[in-house]
Structures are given as structure tokens and as C-alpha cells.
Amino acid sequence: MSRICQLTGKTAMGGNNVSHSNTKTPRQFKVNLKRKKFFVPETGEWITLRVSTSAIKNINKKGISACLRDAKANGFLSA
């Protein structure tokens, strides 16, 4: 299972570590993912998603049903 947020589609991003002598070595900025259960009131069931912490903030702000609708529209979530 790759490190991709199921709601926003966020993935790891590349960059460089830069030392004091300005030597650059490749590195990855990984997504801060959490496995979290959410209750969907429309269906009356619990779902488990692997989401980034910024997606959790969006869920708290907009609601789970609106975030699921947006993720399905953007193609990040199937079914």
C-alpha cells in the first residue's frame, strides 16, 4: 500500500537535504498519514480511511459526506 491520502490524493514529494557546505543530497517529504474511522450519518455506517492530517482538518471543517463527495468527483476514492 503506497503512501497516498485517500481523500486529497497527496503523495510524497521530492527535494534535497542541504548541508552547511551547501552539498545537496536527495530526500523525500512524506505525507503525514493516519488510519482513521469515520461515521457517515447518511449511510449509518463506519468507514476506515487512510488520510493525511490536513484532510482530517478539512473533514472537521466541511463534514465527512462533503469530503467523500469531493474525493469521488476528483477520482481519489472509488465506489
Biotite code that builds the C-alpha atoms (Angstrom):
import biotite.structure as struc

atoms = struc.array([
    struc.Atom([0.000, 0.000, 0.000], chain_id="A", res_id=1, res_name="MET", atom_name="CA", element="C"),
    struc.Atom([1.564, 3.269, -1.101], chain_id="A", res_id=2, res_name="SER", atom_name="CA", element="C"),
    struc.Atom([1.543, 6.417, 0.967], chain_id="A", res_id=3, res_name="ARG", atom_name="CA", element="C"),
    struc.Atom([-1.327, 8.270, -0.696], chain_id="A", res_id=4, res_name="ILE", atom_name="CA", element="C"),
    struc.Atom([-4.147, 10.125, 1.051], chain_id="A", res_id=5, res_name="CYS", atom_name="CA", element="C"),
    struc.Atom([-7.478, 8.578, 0.055], chain_id="A", res_id=6, res_name="GLN", atom_name="CA", element="C"),
    struc.Atom([-9.349, 11.908, 0.179], chain_id="A", res_id=7, res_name="LEU", atom_name="CA", element="C"),
    struc.Atom([-6.917, 14.504, -1.177], chain_id="A", res_id=8, res_name="THR", atom_name="CA", element="C"),
    struc.Atom([-4.584, 12.349, -3.286], chain_id="A", res_id=9, res_name="GLY", atom_name="CA", element="C"),
    struc.Atom([-1.477, 13.764, -1.615], chain_id="A", res_id=10, res_name="LYS", atom_name="CA", element="C"),
    struc.Atom([1.721, 11.789, -2.306], chain_id="A", res_id=11, res_name="THR", atom_name="CA", element="C"),
    struc.Atom([5.368, 12.023, -1.301], chain_id="A", res_id=12, res_name="ALA", atom_name="CA", element="C"),
    struc.Atom([7.302, 14.945, -2.739], chain_id="A", res_id=13, res_name="MET", atom_name="CA", element="C"),
    struc.Atom([10.995, 15.104, -3.637], chain_id="A", res_id=14, res_name="GLY", atom_name="CA", element="C"),
    struc.Atom([13.567, 17.612, -2.537], chain_id="A", res_id=15, res_name="GLY", atom_name="CA", element="C"),
    struc.Atom([17.088, 17.978, -1.234], chain_id="A", res_id=16, res_name="ASN", atom_name="CA", element="C"),
    struc.Atom([18.820, 17.933, 2.109], chain_id="A", res_id=17, res_name="ASN", atom_name="CA", element="C"),
    struc.Atom([21.163, 20.924, 2.066], chain_id="A", res_id=18, res_name="VAL", atom_name="CA", element="C"),
    struc.Atom([24.191, 20.721, 4.338], chain_id="A", res_id=19, res_name="SER", atom_name="CA", element="C"),
    struc.Atom([26.135, 23.598, 5.873], chain_id="A", res_id=20, res_name="HIS", atom_name="CA", element="C"),
    struc.Atom([28.630, 23.328, 2.988], chain_id="A", res_id=21, res_name="SER", atom_name="CA", element="C"),
    struc.Atom([25.671, 23.564, 0.547], chain_id="A", res_id=22, res_name="ASN", atom_name="CA", element="C"),
    struc.Atom([26.020, 19.928, -0.587], chain_id="A", res_id=23, res_name="THR", atom_name="CA", element="C"),
    struc.Atom([22.669, 18.656, -1.795], chain_id="A", res_id=24, res_name="LYS", atom_name="CA", element="C"),
    struc.Atom([21.521, 15.061, -1.323], chain_id="A", res_id=25, res_name="THR", atom_name="CA", element="C"),
    struc.Atom([18.102, 13.771, -2.420], chain_id="A", res_id=26, res_name="PRO", atom_name="CA", element="C"),
    struc.Atom([15.359, 13.164, 0.109], chain_id="A", res_id=27, res_name="ARG", atom_name="CA", element="C"),
    struc.Atom([11.588, 12.681, 0.263], chain_id="A", res_id=28, res_name="GLN", atom_name="CA", element="C"),
    struc.Atom([8.958, 14.712, 2.047], chain_id="A", res_id=29, res_name="PHE", atom_name="CA", element="C"),
    struc.Atom([6.476, 12.023, 3.051], chain_id="A", res_id=30, res_name="LYS", atom_name="CA", element="C"),
    struc.Atom([2.781, 12.587, 3.715], chain_id="A", res_id=31, res_name="VAL", atom_name="CA", element="C"),
    struc.Atom([1.620, 12.538, 7.334], chain_id="A", res_id=32, res_name="ASN", atom_name="CA", element="C"),
    struc.Atom([-0.979, 9.751, 7.052], chain_id="A", res_id=33, res_name="LEU", atom_name="CA", element="C"),
    struc.Atom([-3.235, 8.384, 9.767], chain_id="A", res_id=34, res_name="LYS", atom_name="CA", element="C"),
    struc.Atom([-5.655, 5.454, 9.654], chain_id="A", res_id=35, res_name="ARG", atom_name="CA", element="C"),
    struc.Atom([-8.950, 6.819, 10.988], chain_id="A", res_id=36, res_name="LYS", atom_name="CA", element="C"),
    struc.Atom([-12.536, 5.621, 11.304], chain_id="A", res_id=37, res_name="LYS", atom_name="CA", element="C"),
    struc.Atom([-15.354, 7.995, 10.391], chain_id="A", res_id=38, res_name="PHE", atom_name="CA", element="C"),
    struc.Atom([-19.094, 7.641, 10.886], chain_id="A", res_id=39, res_name="PHE", atom_name="CA", element="C"),
    struc.Atom([-21.149, 8.551, 7.799], chain_id="A", res_id=40, res_name="VAL", atom_name="CA", element="C"),
    struc.Atom([-24.615, 9.608, 9.006], chain_id="A", res_id=41, res_name="PRO", atom_name="CA", element="C"),
    struc.Atom([-26.244, 9.324, 5.550], chain_id="A", res_id=42, res_name="GLU", atom_name="CA", element="C"),
    struc.Atom([-25.497, 5.595, 5.300], chain_id="A", res_id=43, res_name="THR", atom_name="CA", element="C"),
    struc.Atom([-25.342, 4.919, 9.039], chain_id="A", res_id=44, res_name="GLY", atom_name="CA", element="C"),
    struc.Atom([-22.044, 3.030, 8.798], chain_id="A", res_id=45, res_name="GLU", atom_name="CA", element="C"),
    struc.Atom([-18.414, 3.432, 9.836], chain_id="A", res_id=46, res_name="TRP", atom_name="CA", element="C"),
    struc.Atom([-15.655, 3.660, 7.216], chain_id="A", res_id=47, res_name="ILE", atom_name="CA", element="C"),
    struc.Atom([-11.908, 3.393, 7.711], chain_id="A", res_id=48, res_name="THR", atom_name="CA", element="C"),
    struc.Atom([-9.751, 5.691, 5.610], chain_id="A", res_id=49, res_name="LEU", atom_name="CA", element="C"),
    struc.Atom([-6.031, 6.367, 5.345], chain_id="A", res_id=50, res_name="ARG", atom_name="CA", element="C"),
    struc.Atom([-5.992, 10.162, 5.301], chain_id="A", res_id=51, res_name="VAL", atom_name="CA", element="C"),
    struc.Atom([-3.487, 12.973, 5.780], chain_id="A", res_id=52, res_name="SER", atom_name="CA", element="C"),
    struc.Atom([-3.749, 15.205, 8.808], chain_id="A", res_id=53, res_name="THR", atom_name="CA", element="C"),
    struc.Atom([-4.717, 18.131, 6.569], chain_id="A", res_id=54, res_name="SER", atom_name="CA", element="C"),
    struc.Atom([-7.613, 16.015, 5.236], chain_id="A", res_id=55, res_name="ALA", atom_name="CA", element="C"),
    struc.Atom([-8.744, 15.403, 8.835], chain_id="A", res_id=56, res_name="ILE", atom_name="CA", element="C"),
    struc.Atom([-8.831, 19.187, 9.329], chain_id="A", res_id=57, res_name="LYS", atom_name="CA", element="C"),
    struc.Atom([-10.927, 19.513, 6.144], chain_id="A", res_id=58, res_name="ASN", atom_name="CA", element="C"),
    struc.Atom([-13.327, 16.833, 7.423], chain_id="A", res_id=59, res_name="ILE", atom_name="CA", element="C"),
    struc.Atom([-13.731, 18.738, 10.700], chain_id="A", res_id=60, res_name="ASN", atom_name="CA", element="C"),
    struc.Atom([-14.436, 21.905, 8.720], chain_id="A", res_id=61, res_name="LYS", atom_name="CA", element="C"),
    struc.Atom([-16.681, 20.672, 5.854], chain_id="A", res_id=62, res_name="LYS", atom_name="CA", element="C"),
    struc.Atom([-18.006, 17.333, 7.128], chain_id="A", res_id=63, res_name="GLY", atom_name="CA", element="C"),
    struc.Atom([-17.274, 13.765, 6.056], chain_id="A", res_id=64, res_name="ILE", atom_name="CA", element="C"),
    struc.Atom([-20.026, 13.499, 3.446], chain_id="A", res_id=65, res_name="SER", atom_name="CA", element="C"),
    struc.Atom([-18.862, 16.633, 1.588], chain_id="A", res_id=66, res_name="ALA", atom_name="CA", element="C"),
    struc.Atom([-15.245, 15.424, 1.629], chain_id="A", res_id=67, res_name="CYS", atom_name="CA", element="C"),
    struc.Atom([-16.246, 11.981, 0.344], chain_id="A", res_id=68, res_name="LEU", atom_name="CA", element="C"),
    struc.Atom([-18.268, 13.611, -2.439], chain_id="A", res_id=69, res_name="ARG", atom_name="CA", element="C"),
    struc.Atom([-15.273, 15.769, -3.449], chain_id="A", res_id=70, res_name="ASP", atom_name="CA", element="C"),
    struc.Atom([-12.884, 12.788, -3.365], chain_id="A", res_id=71, res_name="ALA", atom_name="CA", element="C"),
    struc.Atom([-15.191, 10.745, -5.608], chain_id="A", res_id=72, res_name="LYS", atom_name="CA", element="C"),
    struc.Atom([-15.530, 13.682, -8.027], chain_id="A", res_id=73, res_name="ALA", atom_name="CA", element="C"),
    struc.Atom([-11.741, 14.072, -8.218], chain_id="A", res_id=74, res_name="ASN", atom_name="CA", element="C"),
    struc.Atom([-11.214, 10.318, -8.676], chain_id="A", res_id=75, res_name="GLY", atom_name="CA", element="C"),
    struc.Atom([-9.292, 9.702, -5.442], chain_id="A", res_id=76, res_name="PHE", atom_name="CA", element="C"),
    struc.Atom([-11.919, 7.413, -3.907], chain_id="A", res_id=77, res_name="LEU", atom_name="CA", element="C"),
    struc.Atom([-13.705, 4.601, -5.711], chain_id="A", res_id=78, res_name="SER", atom_name="CA", element="C"),
    struc.Atom([-17.307, 3.480, -5.144], chain_id="A", res_id=79, res_name="ALA", atom_name="CA", element="C"),
])
